[in-house]
Structures are given as C-alpha cells and as structure tokens.
C-alpha cells in the first residue's frame, strides 16, 4: 500500500499527460542504460562506456536504430535481449504499457490513466480506453509474431539455420521490423539479403503497417473496402503513404540505376526490390539493403525530405508525420483559393489542428537547422552528410552516411537529445515543458499583419 501511495504521489505531480510521457521515456532510457552498462551485456573482449550505453538505449527506446558500436559483435545475447526489449517498450509506448499493467492488476482504469493512455495512443476520445489499449497491444504482438514466423521459416529453409537460431533471429527482427527500429544482428544491416524478397518484403510490410499508426490500422480493418467512409486522418495517411512509396521507388530507380555502389550491380528485379525497400525504409525505419553512404547526393536530398516527413500518427514511425504534411497541403490549397475555412472531404478542419501542424513543422525545421549548424561546427564533414545524420536522428529513421562513429562526444550528446525529442515529438516536449495550461478569459483587439 505504501508503494502504491508513493507511486501516486510521484506521478500525481505531473498535471499534463505529456509531462508523464516524457518522464516515462526518460526513465526507460535511464534503466536501459544501466542494464547495457553491466558487464553481462557486453561480449567478451569488448568494453562499454556510459556514452555507448546511453546512446544505444536512446536509439532503442526512440526506435531510431542509429548505432555507434556493431550490435552483433559488441553486445552479448543478454545485451541484445535488453536492446530488443527497449525497442518493444518504445514501440508500445510507456503509458500504453503502464495502462496494461494497471488493468491487469486492478481491472480498472482511472481518469488519470485514461488521459495518459489517450495522449500516448492519440485516440480521439476516452471512451473505453481499456479496450483501445488492449487492441493496440494484441495487434502489435500478432504482427510481430507473423513477421517472426516468416523470418524463422526463411532462415531455416533458405539459410540452413537451426531452429533455435532461426527462432531467435526471427523474433528479434520481427519486433525490430514492426517497431521500425532498424536494429539487426548483422554487421552490414540486411545488405546480405538485398535480393531476397522473403526477407525484404516481410520487413517492408511490417514497417509500413507499424508506421501507419494504430487509429488508421484499426479503421482500415473495419472498413478497408469502403474508402468513402474513411476519416480524414485515415484518408490522408493512406494516400500520402502510397504516394510517397511510389515516388520514392521511381526516383531511387532513376538516380541509382547505374550507380555501382547501390543498384548498379543488381539485375532489373533486384533493382526494383531494392528501390522499393529503400523507399519504404527512409521515412520510418533504419534498415538498409544497400549502402546509403554510396547514394548519389540527389538521393540523399530526397532521403532527407522523406525522413523529415516520416510516417503516420500514433504509430512507430517518426518525423513530422504524413498527416501533418497532408494537412499543411490542404491549408495552402485553401489559402490559394481564398477560402475562409480548410475543408477536407466534406469535413472542416479545426483551427487548432491547423496551428498544431504549423507549430510541429516550424519547430522541427528550426531544431534540425540549429543542430545541423552545431554539428557543422563540431565536425569536418560537409553539409549533405551532416544534414542527413541530423534528420535521421530527429526522424528516428536511423539511416546514416557512415559518419556516426566519427562525430565527437558533444555531437553524440546532441544526437541523443534529437532522438529523444524525435520519438516524443516537438509539440509533446513543448507541452511537457509548460508548467500548466492557461485559458485566456478575454480577447485582444485584432490587427492585420503584412505577410510576404
């Protein structure tokens, strides 16, 4: 009883759910860092500094996948289990897991817990939040299990792995794929499977489903045959995702077709598979079947844009989210047409959502620009590589041009903060930093401003 009261006193001090979410992720990173700093987490002959432990824990919880040590050679099996456990925690969400534990222990869900779970899963209402959280957890575990089963079978049949080894590889990469983390147990990521559709397409499918966002996935499961009934959120997320997937595939094919360092050495079907896989990964996950450090500079620029956009809301993807991009596009279209309201498919978008889209985009762009400037000062690398690294950390995409290990400790600290902010979200961080919400009881006179 004393422990329950102490926990209530501790968590009750946070008046806004976003504050609790930020603290929860921070505690998960701290606990993961402690576990990874244990001698049992390190492979024989390797040493783990506190910076390495914090970096890896942050990359795992934030689902980024950026690494500064080689995962299969540096960490022991215990360390690998800790990493994939942190990925699972980061994917499901701190408050979602806390809600599940509350339901399991007491069978009831209080108002504060419902608010936390609603903020974490980004559901529209608090109605029967317990059912929503249960669906999120069950769906995640089922998707991970399906991906793990495919991987296990493929590693056994196609690569001669024993059942135990194949199962371990399958479960690890099933969790890593669905949660868009990009962690693998091979030193070259999955470049050794660049021509294997069973591996690449399974990873791509898991990444795409996990990156759509739980509200969108659940609505698609109910009414995927009736697009006319989709909500605005689902419509924007699905169509924007399909558009970006096709666009990325075509552009990567065009720019990398003859590049010997990427697609040039593959046959036509291999090029198509690798280009599609890259297009699916750059917005949400850190898996790579080709060397991203060998991409043409124009492909780096496209990848920067894709990573910055990210995936769907309330999912395992990072970035500003495709819904934010889609909403901004409708805002611009309404302004160009001189319409006083922003309408999307016979629905009016509230002003608060429009402001949030602008704030998220502006804060994200400003943060990326500032961190890029700082890293340019700290490192000898050029703008294209540094910008790529910064956006990869912020968007939790986890891709790299190969300069991560060459960044000084101060730069690593900066990228750790970026990964944390990227996972939580700039708007969530801003809300968490606010002491309390204030409602203005009066309106000031309006004054027209000159814009542009």
WOCORNOR-V358778 format. One record per residue. PHI is phi in radians with two decimals (* if undefined). PSI is psi in degrees with one decimal (* if undefined). D_LAST is the distance of its C-alpha to the last C-alpha in whole Angstrom. Layout:
phi=PHI psi=PSI d_last=D_LAST
phi=PHI psi=PSI d_last=D_LAST
This chain:
phi=* psi=-39.8 d_last=61
phi=-1.08 psi=-39.8 d_last=60
phi=-1.12 psi=-40.3 d_last=58
phi=-1.09 psi=-44.4 d_last=56
phi=-1.13 psi=-38.9 d_last=56
phi=-1.12 psi=-42.4 d_last=54
phi=-1.12 psi=-40.6 d_last=52
phi=-1.12 psi=-39.7 d_last=51
phi=-1.15 psi=-38.6 d_last=50
phi=-1.17 psi=-51.5 d_last=48
phi=-1.38 psi=-22.4 d_last=46
phi=-1.22 psi=-15.8 d_last=46
phi=-1.26 psi=-11.2 d_last=44
phi=-1.71 psi=113.4 d_last=41
phi=-1.44 psi=-17.8 d_last=39
phi=-2.14 psi=137.6 d_last=37
phi=-0.98 psi=-34.3 d_last=37
phi=-1.12 psi=-30.9 d_last=35
phi=-1.13 psi=-42.4 d_last=36
phi=-1.17 psi=-37.4 d_last=40
phi=-1.10 psi=-46.8 d_last=38
phi=-1.07 psi=-44.1 d_last=37
phi=-1.14 psi=-39.8 d_last=40
phi=-1.07 psi=-46.3 d_last=42
phi=-1.15 psi=-37.5 d_last=40
phi=-1.10 psi=-41.6 d_last=41
phi=-1.15 psi=-37.7 d_last=44
phi=-1.10 psi=-41.2 d_last=45
phi=-1.13 psi=-42.2 d_last=43
phi=-1.10 psi=-45.8 d_last=46
phi=-1.12 psi=-41.3 d_last=49
phi=-1.11 psi=-37.1 d_last=48
phi=-1.12 psi=-41.0 d_last=48
phi=-1.10 psi=-43.5 d_last=51
phi=-1.14 psi=-41.8 d_last=53
phi=-1.26 psi=-19.9 d_last=51
phi=-1.46 psi=-7.7 d_last=53
phi=-1.21 psi=145.6 d_last=56
phi=-1.00 psi=-31.3 d_last=59
phi=-1.17 psi=-19.8 d_last=59
phi=-1.47 psi=-11.6 d_last=56
phi=-1.84 psi=139.2 d_last=56
phi=-1.18 psi=154.3 d_last=58
phi=-0.99 psi=135.6 d_last=61
phi=1.53 psi=-2.9 d_last=61
phi=-1.94 psi=153.1 d_last=57
phi=-2.21 psi=143.2 d_last=55
phi=-2.03 psi=118.2 d_last=52
phi=-1.40 psi=165.0 d_last=50
phi=-1.13 psi=-35.7 d_last=49
phi=-1.09 psi=-42.0 d_last=45
phi=-1.11 psi=-41.9 d_last=46
phi=-1.14 psi=-44.8 d_last=47
phi=-1.15 psi=-43.5 d_last=44
phi=-1.03 psi=-50.6 d_last=42
phi=-1.13 psi=-41.2 d_last=44
phi=-1.11 psi=-42.1 d_last=44
phi=-1.14 psi=-43.5 d_last=40
phi=-1.09 psi=-34.1 d_last=40
phi=-1.31 psi=-49.7 d_last=42
phi=-1.15 psi=-37.1 d_last=41
phi=-1.42 psi=-3.6 d_last=38
phi=1.10 psi=35.9 d_last=39
phi=-1.57 psi=-49.4 d_last=37
phi=1.50 psi=-0.9 d_last=40
phi=-1.19 psi=133.0 d_last=39
phi=-2.21 psi=149.6 d_last=43
phi=-2.02 psi=-4.2 d_last=44
phi=-2.33 psi=153.9 d_last=47
phi=-1.27 psi=115.6 d_last=49
phi=-0.98 psi=-50.9 d_last=50
phi=-1.23 psi=-24.1 d_last=53
phi=-1.75 psi=-26.7 d_last=55
phi=-1.50 psi=-38.5 d_last=53
phi=-1.73 psi=146.3 d_last=54
phi=-1.37 psi=178.4 d_last=57
phi=-1.08 psi=-37.9 d_last=57
phi=-1.06 psi=-43.6 d_last=57
phi=-1.10 psi=-40.3 d_last=54
phi=-1.13 psi=-38.7 d_last=53
phi=-1.15 psi=-39.5 d_last=53
phi=-1.08 psi=-44.2 d_last=52
phi=-1.07 psi=-48.5 d_last=48
phi=-1.24 psi=-27.9 d_last=49
phi=-1.15 psi=-40.8 d_last=49
phi=-1.14 psi=-36.8 d_last=46
phi=-1.07 psi=-44.0 d_last=44
phi=-1.09 psi=-42.0 d_last=46
phi=-1.10 psi=-45.9 d_last=45
phi=-1.12 psi=-35.4 d_last=41
phi=-1.24 psi=-47.6 d_last=41
phi=-1.25 psi=-33.0 d_last=43
phi=1.75 psi=139.2 d_last=41
phi=-1.03 psi=-49.2 d_last=43
phi=-1.29 psi=-29.8 d_last=43
phi=-1.10 psi=-45.6 d_last=44
phi=-1.13 psi=-41.2 d_last=47
phi=-1.08 psi=-38.9 d_last=47
phi=-1.12 psi=-42.5 d_last=47
phi=-1.05 psi=-45.3 d_last=50
phi=-1.10 psi=-38.4 d_last=52
phi=-1.09 psi=-44.1 d_last=52
phi=-1.12 psi=-42.0 d_last=53
phi=-1.13 psi=-37.5 d_last=56
phi=-1.40 psi=-47.9 d_last=57
phi=-1.87 psi=-19.6 d_last=57
phi=1.32 psi=1.6 d_last=56
phi=-2.26 psi=159.0 d_last=54
phi=-2.27 psi=114.5 d_last=50
phi=-1.34 psi=172.3 d_last=49
phi=-1.10 psi=-43.5 d_last=46
phi=-1.10 psi=-42.7 d_last=44
phi=-1.11 psi=-36.4 d_last=45
phi=-1.16 psi=-39.2 d_last=44
phi=-1.11 psi=-43.3 d_last=40
phi=-1.08 psi=-46.9 d_last=40
phi=-1.13 psi=-37.4 d_last=41
phi=-1.14 psi=-40.5 d_last=39
phi=-1.16 psi=-37.2 d_last=36
phi=-1.28 psi=-43.4 d_last=37
phi=-1.56 psi=-9.7 d_last=38
phi=1.00 psi=39.9 d_last=35
phi=-1.40 psi=154.9 d_last=37
phi=-1.30 psi=-32.3 d_last=35
phi=-2.30 psi=170.7 d_last=39
phi=-1.71 psi=5.5 d_last=41
phi=-1.09 psi=122.5 d_last=44
phi=0.83 psi=55.5 d_last=47
phi=-1.09 psi=-28.9 d_last=45
phi=-1.06 psi=-40.8 d_last=48
phi=-1.16 psi=-39.1 d_last=48
phi=-1.10 psi=-47.0 d_last=45
phi=-1.10 psi=-41.0 d_last=45
phi=-1.07 psi=-42.1 d_last=49
phi=-1.12 psi=-38.9 d_last=47
phi=-1.08 psi=-47.5 d_last=45
phi=-1.15 psi=-47.2 d_last=47
phi=-1.10 psi=-44.4 d_last=50
phi=-1.09 psi=-42.2 d_last=47
phi=-1.08 psi=-47.5 d_last=46
phi=-1.14 psi=-37.5 d_last=50
phi=-1.15 psi=-45.9 d_last=51
phi=-1.08 psi=-42.7 d_last=48
phi=-1.11 psi=-38.9 d_last=49
phi=-1.17 psi=-40.5 d_last=53
phi=-1.09 psi=-47.4 d_last=52
phi=-1.09 psi=-41.9 d_last=50
phi=-1.09 psi=-38.7 d_last=53
phi=-1.13 psi=-42.8 d_last=56
phi=-1.12 psi=-45.7 d_last=54
phi=-1.07 psi=-45.3 d_last=54
phi=-1.04 psi=-47.2 d_last=57
phi=-1.09 psi=-41.9 d_last=59
phi=-1.17 psi=-42.2 d_last=57
phi=-1.16 psi=-33.2 d_last=58
phi=-1.28 psi=-48.6 d_last=62
phi=-1.38 psi=-44.4 d_last=62
phi=-1.55 psi=-23.3 d_last=60
phi=-2.23 psi=6.5 d_last=60
phi=1.19 psi=22.5 d_last=64
phi=-1.30 psi=148.4 d_last=62
phi=-1.18 psi=164.8 d_last=65
phi=-1.08 psi=-43.2 d_last=64
phi=-1.09 psi=-45.8 d_last=63
phi=-1.15 psi=-43.8 d_last=61
phi=-1.12 psi=-39.7 d_last=59
phi=-1.14 psi=-42.8 d_last=59
phi=-1.09 psi=-46.6 d_last=57
phi=-1.10 psi=-40.4 d_last=55
phi=-1.14 psi=-46.4 d_last=54
phi=-1.14 psi=-45.0 d_last=53
phi=-1.01 psi=-49.8 d_last=51
phi=-1.40 psi=-21.2 d_last=49
phi=-1.16 psi=-45.7 d_last=49
phi=-1.14 psi=-44.9 d_last=47
phi=-1.09 psi=-38.7 d_last=45
phi=-1.20 psi=-54.0 d_last=44
phi=-1.08 psi=-33.9 d_last=43
phi=-1.54 psi=6.4 d_last=41
phi=1.03 psi=34.5 d_last=39
phi=-1.54 psi=-35.2 d_last=41
phi=1.48 psi=-0.2 d_last=42
phi=-1.27 psi=134.8 d_last=45
phi=-2.35 psi=168.8 d_last=48
phi=-1.84 psi=27.6 d_last=51
phi=-2.22 psi=142.3 d_last=51
phi=-1.14 psi=-27.8 d_last=50
phi=-1.78 psi=28.4 d_last=48
phi=1.04 psi=-121.1 d_last=46
phi=-2.08 psi=30.3 d_last=47
phi=-1.10 psi=-25.6 d_last=47
phi=-1.23 psi=-11.2 d_last=51
phi=-2.01 psi=24.2 d_last=50
phi=-1.02 psi=-30.4 d_last=48
phi=-1.80 psi=9.9 d_last=50
phi=-1.73 psi=104.4 d_last=51
phi=-1.16 psi=-29.1 d_last=50
phi=-1.09 psi=-41.6 d_last=51
phi=-1.35 psi=-51.7 d_last=50
phi=-1.15 psi=-45.4 d_last=46
phi=-1.25 psi=-32.1 d_last=46
phi=-1.17 psi=-43.8 d_last=47
phi=-1.07 psi=-45.8 d_last=45
phi=-1.07 psi=-43.6 d_last=42
phi=-1.09 psi=-45.2 d_last=43
phi=-1.12 psi=-41.4 d_last=43
phi=-1.12 psi=-44.7 d_last=40
phi=-1.13 psi=-46.0 d_last=38
phi=-1.10 psi=-45.9 d_last=40
phi=-1.13 psi=-31.3 d_last=40
phi=-1.45 psi=-11.3 d_last=36
phi=-1.22 psi=-33.4 d_last=35
phi=1.80 psi=140.0 d_last=36
phi=-1.10 psi=-42.1 d_last=39
phi=-1.03 psi=-40.1 d_last=37
phi=-1.19 psi=-44.7 d_last=36
phi=-1.06 psi=-44.1 d_last=40
phi=-1.15 psi=-36.7 d_last=42
phi=-1.21 psi=-37.7 d_last=40
phi=-1.13 psi=-38.0 d_last=41
phi=-1.09 psi=-31.4 d_last=44
phi=-1.43 psi=-39.5 d_last=45
phi=-2.47 psi=44.5 d_last=43
phi=-1.20 psi=-20.9 d_last=42
phi=-1.45 psi=-8.2 d_last=44
phi=-2.21 psi=76.4 d_last=42
phi=-1.02 psi=-27.6 d_last=38
phi=-1.13 psi=-18.6 d_last=38
phi=-1.66 psi=-2.5 d_last=39
phi=-1.16 psi=149.8 d_last=36
phi=-1.27 psi=167.1 d_last=34
phi=-1.07 psi=-40.0 d_last=30
phi=-1.02 psi=-48.9 d_last=30
phi=-1.16 psi=-42.4 d_last=33
phi=-1.05 psi=-49.8 d_last=32
phi=-1.11 psi=-44.4 d_last=28
phi=-1.10 psi=-47.7 d_last=30
phi=-1.17 psi=-50.5 d_last=33
phi=-1.19 psi=-38.2 d_last=31
phi=-1.16 psi=-39.2 d_last=28
phi=-1.11 psi=-46.4 d_last=31
phi=-1.09 psi=-42.8 d_last=33
phi=-1.09 psi=-45.6 d_last=30
phi=-1.20 psi=-34.3 d_last=30
phi=-1.10 psi=-47.7 d_last=33
phi=-1.17 psi=-44.7 d_last=34
phi=-1.05 psi=-47.6 d_last=31
phi=-1.08 psi=-43.0 d_last=32
phi=-1.05 psi=-47.5 d_last=35
phi=-1.15 psi=-41.9 d_last=35
phi=-1.20 psi=-42.8 d_last=32
phi=-1.12 psi=-38.0 d_last=35
phi=-1.07 psi=-43.8 d_last=38
phi=-1.19 psi=-40.9 d_last=36
phi=-1.52 psi=-26.0 d_last=35
phi=-1.90 psi=3.4 d_last=38
phi=-0.95 psi=-43.1 d_last=41
phi=-1.85 psi=9.0 d_last=43
phi=-1.34 psi=111.8 d_last=42
phi=-1.12 psi=-19.6 d_last=45
phi=-1.46 psi=-10.9 d_last=44
phi=-2.25 psi=-88.0 d_last=42
phi=-1.63 psi=-13.8 d_last=43
phi=-1.01 psi=-33.5 d_last=45
phi=-1.54 psi=2.5 d_last=48
phi=-1.72 psi=157.8 d_last=48
phi=-1.34 psi=178.1 d_last=50
phi=-1.05 psi=-46.1 d_last=47
phi=-1.16 psi=-36.2 d_last=48
phi=-1.14 psi=-38.3 d_last=47
phi=-1.11 psi=-43.8 d_last=44
phi=-1.09 psi=-43.9 d_last=43
phi=-1.11 psi=-45.9 d_last=44
phi=-1.16 psi=-39.1 d_last=42
phi=-1.17 psi=-42.4 d_last=39
phi=-1.12 psi=-42.8 d_last=39
phi=-1.08 psi=-43.9 d_last=40
phi=-1.10 psi=-41.3 d_last=37
phi=-1.10 psi=-36.5 d_last=35
phi=-1.28 psi=-31.4 d_last=36
phi=-1.44 psi=-35.1 d_last=36
phi=-1.13 psi=-25.2 d_last=33
phi=-1.54 psi=-17.5 d_last=31
phi=-2.44 psi=-32.7 d_last=34
phi=-2.28 psi=166.2 d_last=37
phi=-1.81 psi=13.8 d_last=38
phi=-1.27 psi=144.0 d_last=41
phi=-2.51 psi=129.2 d_last=41
phi=-1.71 psi=-8.3 d_last=44
phi=-2.27 psi=164.0 d_last=43
phi=-1.33 psi=106.2 d_last=42
phi=-1.18 psi=-20.1 d_last=38
phi=-1.22 psi=-16.5 d_last=38
phi=-1.72 psi=4.1 d_last=39
phi=-1.13 psi=151.4 d_last=36
phi=-1.13 psi=145.8 d_last=35
phi=-0.91 psi=-34.5 d_last=31
phi=-1.16 psi=-33.3 d_last=29
phi=-1.25 psi=-34.2 d_last=31
phi=-1.05 psi=-43.0 d_last=30
phi=-1.10 psi=-45.1 d_last=27
phi=-1.06 psi=-41.3 d_last=27
phi=-1.12 psi=-38.4 d_last=29
phi=-0.98 psi=-47.2 d_last=27
phi=-1.12 psi=-45.6 d_last=24
phi=-1.09 psi=-44.5 d_last=27
phi=-1.10 psi=-41.1 d_last=28
phi=-1.10 psi=-36.8 d_last=25
phi=-1.20 psi=-50.5 d_last=25
phi=1.40 psi=-153.7 d_last=28
phi=-2.00 psi=-147.0 d_last=31
phi=-1.53 psi=162.2 d_last=31
phi=-1.30 psi=151.0 d_last=31
phi=1.06 psi=27.9 d_last=34
phi=-2.08 psi=-157.7 d_last=36
phi=-1.72 psi=4.5 d_last=37
phi=-1.55 psi=164.8 d_last=34
phi=-1.95 psi=-151.4 d_last=31
phi=1.38 psi=-175.8 d_last=27
phi=-1.36 psi=-11.1 d_last=24
phi=1.54 psi=143.6 d_last=26
phi=-1.15 psi=-28.1 d_last=26
phi=-1.16 psi=-37.0 d_last=26
phi=-1.12 psi=-44.5 d_last=22
phi=-1.08 psi=-46.2 d_last=21
phi=-1.09 psi=-41.7 d_last=23
phi=-1.13 psi=-40.8 d_last=21
phi=-1.09 psi=-37.3 d_last=18
phi=-1.09 psi=-41.5 d_last=18
phi=-1.21 psi=-34.5 d_last=19
phi=-1.11 psi=-45.3 d_last=16
phi=-1.09 psi=-43.1 d_last=14
phi=-1.10 psi=-41.6 d_last=17
phi=-1.15 psi=-38.6 d_last=17
phi=-1.19 psi=-40.4 d_last=13
phi=-1.12 psi=-32.6 d_last=14
phi=-1.53 psi=-2.5 d_last=17
phi=1.27 psi=24.1 d_last=16
phi=-1.47 psi=136.6 d_last=18
phi=-1.28 psi=-19.3 d_last=19
phi=-2.23 psi=152.3 d_last=21
phi=-1.66 psi=116.9 d_last=21
phi=-2.04 psi=137.9 d_last=24
phi=-2.30 psi=112.5 d_last=26
phi=0.82 psi=64.2 d_last=29
phi=1.07 psi=21.6 d_last=30
phi=-2.24 psi=142.0 d_last=29
phi=-1.67 psi=129.0 d_last=26
phi=-1.46 psi=124.6 d_last=24
phi=-1.14 psi=152.4 d_last=24
phi=-1.06 psi=-34.7 d_last=21
phi=-1.07 psi=-40.5 d_last=23
phi=-1.15 psi=-37.9 d_last=23
phi=-1.13 psi=-42.6 d_last=19
phi=-1.14 psi=-40.7 d_last=19
phi=-1.07 psi=-40.7 d_last=21
phi=-1.09 psi=-42.7 d_last=20
phi=-1.16 psi=-43.4 d_last=16
phi=-1.14 psi=-45.5 d_last=18
phi=-1.04 psi=-46.8 d_last=21
phi=-1.13 psi=-45.8 d_last=19
phi=-1.15 psi=-45.5 d_last=16
phi=-1.10 psi=-40.6 d_last=20
phi=-1.14 psi=-45.9 d_last=22
phi=-1.10 psi=-41.1 d_last=19
phi=-1.15 psi=-40.7 d_last=19
phi=-1.15 psi=-42.9 d_last=23
phi=-1.10 psi=-43.5 d_last=23
phi=-1.10 psi=-44.2 d_last=22
phi=-1.12 psi=-47.1 d_last=24
phi=-1.17 psi=-33.9 d_last=27
phi=-1.10 psi=-43.5 d_last=26
phi=-1.06 psi=-44.4 d_last=26
phi=-1.12 psi=-43.7 d_last=29
phi=-1.18 psi=-32.0 d_last=31
phi=-1.11 psi=-33.9 d_last=30
phi=-1.27 psi=-37.4 d_last=32
phi=-1.44 psi=-23.6 d_last=35
phi=-2.14 psi=159.5 d_last=36
phi=-1.53 psi=4.0 d_last=36
phi=-1.40 psi=160.4 d_last=35
phi=-1.38 psi=172.7 d_last=32
phi=-1.08 psi=-41.7 d_last=28
phi=-1.10 psi=-43.7 d_last=29
phi=-1.25 psi=-41.8 d_last=32
phi=-1.17 psi=-44.1 d_last=30
phi=-1.07 psi=-41.1 d_last=27
phi=-1.03 psi=-46.6 d_last=30
phi=-1.13 psi=-41.7 d_last=32
phi=-1.15 psi=-46.8 d_last=29
phi=-1.17 psi=-35.7 d_last=28
phi=-1.09 psi=-38.3 d_last=31
phi=-1.26 psi=-46.5 d_last=32
phi=-1.13 psi=-41.6 d_last=29
phi=-1.44 psi=-2.7 d_last=29
phi=0.99 psi=28.1 d_last=33
phi=-1.31 psi=-35.8 d_last=34
phi=1.42 psi=4.7 d_last=36
phi=-1.39 psi=162.4 d_last=36
phi=-2.65 psi=155.0 d_last=36
phi=-1.60 psi=1.4 d_last=37
phi=1.81 psi=11.1 d_last=40
phi=-1.84 psi=3.5 d_last=39
phi=-0.99 psi=-45.3 d_last=39
phi=-1.25 psi=-16.4 d_last=42
phi=-1.60 psi=-2.5 d_last=41
phi=-1.42 psi=136.7 d_last=39
phi=-1.20 psi=165.7 d_last=40
phi=-0.93 psi=-39.3 d_last=41
phi=-1.08 psi=-37.9 d_last=38
phi=-1.19 psi=-36.1 d_last=36
phi=-1.11 psi=-40.7 d_last=38
phi=-1.07 psi=-42.6 d_last=37
phi=-1.06 psi=-43.4 d_last=34
phi=-1.22 psi=-31.6 d_last=34
phi=-1.07 psi=-46.0 d_last=36
phi=-1.07 psi=-40.6 d_last=34
phi=-1.10 psi=-42.7 d_last=31
phi=-1.09 psi=-41.1 d_last=34
phi=-1.11 psi=-48.3 d_last=34
phi=-1.11 psi=-39.5 d_last=31
phi=-1.10 psi=-36.6 d_last=30
phi=-1.27 psi=-42.9 d_last=33
phi=-1.31 psi=-41.3 d_last=33
phi=1.89 psi=134.2 d_last=29
phi=-1.01 psi=-39.9 d_last=26
phi=-1.20 psi=-37.4 d_last=26
phi=-1.15 psi=-43.3 d_last=30
phi=-1.06 psi=-44.4 d_last=30
phi=-1.06 psi=-42.3 d_last=27
phi=-1.16 psi=-38.7 d_last=29
phi=-1.16 psi=-32.1 d_last=33
phi=-1.33 psi=-21.1 d_last=32
phi=-1.22 psi=137.2 d_last=31
phi=-1.20 psi=-39.1 d_last=34
phi=-2.87 psi=162.0 d_last=34
phi=-1.46 psi=137.9 d_last=32
phi=-2.13 psi=133.9 d_last=31
phi=-1.83 psi=121.3 d_last=31
phi=-1.32 psi=128.6 d_last=29
phi=-1.63 psi=8.9 d_last=32
phi=-2.61 psi=164.0 d_last=29
phi=-2.05 psi=138.3 d_last=26
phi=-1.53 psi=158.3 d_last=24
phi=-1.06 psi=145.5 d_last=22
phi=-1.55 psi=140.4 d_last=19
phi=-2.35 psi=130.9 d_last=16
phi=-1.27 psi=138.5 d_last=13
phi=-1.98 psi=151.2 d_last=10
phi=-1.60 psi=121.1 d_last=7
phi=-2.01 psi=129.1 d_last=4
phi=1.49 psi=* d_last=0
